[in-house]
Amino acid sequence: DERELAQRNRAYFSAFKYLVMMTILGGLVPELVAKLFKFELSVGLMKNYMLLMFTTALVLPGAMLAWADKPTD
């Protein structure tokens, strides 16, 4: 029904906002650290970060729906 559709869309949009934030921080923070401290992250670490973002994109909407649907006392 419409309520479930609204909840699903809200969960997907919240996950999308989180992923956009992770993407922006993943691009800006390493660049800032490299400029300030003359330090650079390895390619392997950035690959792991991208894998984290990908798996988060798969799991986060379902987790948000399950968390919103938990029984209340």
C-alpha positions in Angstrom: 0.0 0.0 0.0 1.0 3.7 0.0 2.4 3.7 3.5 4.8 0.9 2.7 5.8 2.5 -0.5 6.5 5.8 1.3 8.6 4.0 3.9 10.6 2.2 1.2 11.2 5.4 -0.7 12.2 7.2 2.6 14.7 4.4 3.3 16.2 4.5 -0.2 16.5 8.3 -0.1 18.1 8.2 3.4 20.6 5.6 2.2 21.3 7.7 -0.9 22.0 10.8 1.2 24.4 8.7 3.4 26.2 7.4 0.4 26.6 10.8 -1.2 28.0 12.0 2.1 30.5 9.1 2.2 31.5 9.8 -1.4 32.1 13.5 -0.8 34.1 12.8 2.4 36.0 10.0 0.7 37.1 12.4 -2.0 37.8 15.5 0.1 39.2 14.2 3.3 42.1 12.2 1.8 42.9 15.2 -0.5 42.9 17.6 2.5 45.1 15.2 4.6 47.5 14.9 1.7 47.8 18.7 1.4 48.1 19.4 5.2 50.4 16.5 6.4 52.2 15.5 3.2 50.5 12.1 3.6 48.7 10.0 0.9 46.4 7.0 1.2 47.3 3.9 -0.6 45.3 2.6 -3.6 44.4 -0.5 -1.6 42.9 1.6 1.2 40.8 3.5 -1.3 39.6 0.3 -2.9 38.5 -1.0 0.5 36.7 2.3 1.1 34.9 1.9 -2.3 34.0 -1.7 -1.4 32.6 -0.4 1.9 30.4 2.2 0.0 29.2 -0.5 -2.4 28.2 -3.0 0.4 26.6 -0.2 2.4 24.5 0.7 -0.7 23.2 -2.8 -0.8 22.5 -3.3 2.9 21.5 0.1 4.2 18.0 0.5 2.8 16.9 -3.0 4.1 18.5 -2.3 7.5 16.7 1.0 7.7 13.4 -0.6 6.9 14.0 -3.4 9.4 15.0 -0.8 12.1 11.8 1.2 11.4 9.7 -1.9 11.6 11.0 -3.2 15.0 8.3 -3.8 17.6 7.8 -1.2 20.3 7.1 -2.0 23.9 
